[in-house]
Amino acid sequence: MNIRSATFVKGVIGTDDIFDGVRPQIVFIGRSNVGKSSVINSLVNQKNLARTSSFPGRTQEINVFLINKAFYLIDLPGYGFAKVPEKVREKIQKMINWFLFNSEYNFKKVILIIDAKIGPTEDDMEMLYGLEKEVKDIVIVANKIDKVKVTEYDKQMEKIKNAFNIHKVIPYSAEKKIGVGELTEELLN
């Protein structure tokens, strides 16, 4: 099965009826500038469905996309560093924490995106532990694997897999479209 259609539904900043519906929801989360929007665009084979930027902190609301008219893909703002005022960063962090850990919304899956070249950061591990505590179904996407030197690839992937131990890790490159099929399969199952 493939992704045949993808449309932007809306951006929200708090509770919304869209999250109460019967359609399953798959949440994408990761640090600022890890490539969440690029991963989404590569999955749906559209260049500009999710807005991309080299500006950390570009996404400042919860963006909702309807995929195959069957489920919602939820793009959360990035956590950690962002080129925005401190008050905005705090507001974004509160929104992420509320949505993932305090709202009553039920997610089919959470896709935690990390930078494969950098490896898991303290912020990534903190997010993972929070998601595990909430017993979420978590898949790790190691994006930007094309930026990892060939001579360091095996060692870096082993480090990433060890850090996330029981969770599935998908090596990914939004730019080179590596891992698209495997992640699509995860979303559609």
HELIX and SHEET records of a PDB file:
HELIX    1   1 ASP A   17  ASP A   20  5                                   4    
HELIX    2   2 LYS A   36  VAL A   44  1                                   9    
HELIX    3   3 GLU A   86  ASN A   97  1                                  12    
HELIX    4   4 TRP A   98  ASN A  102  3                                   5    
HELIX    5   5 GLU A  122  LYS A  133  1                                  12    
HELIX    6   6 ILE A  145  LYS A  147  5                                   3    
HELIX    7   7 VAL A  150  GLU A  152  5                                   3    
HELIX    8   8 TYR A  153  ALA A  163  1                                  11    
HELIX    9   9 VAL A  180  LEU A  188  1                                   9    
SHEET    1   A 7 ALA A   6  VAL A  12  0                                        
SHEET    2   A 7 ILE A  62  ILE A  67 -1                                        
SHEET    3   A 7 PHE A  71  ASP A  75 -1                                        
SHEET    4   A 7 GLN A  25  GLY A  30  1                                        
SHEET    5   A 7 LYS A 109  ASP A 115  1                                        
SHEET    6   A 7 ILE A 138  ASN A 143  1                                        
SHEET    7   A 7 LYS A 168  PRO A 171  1                                        
END                                                                             
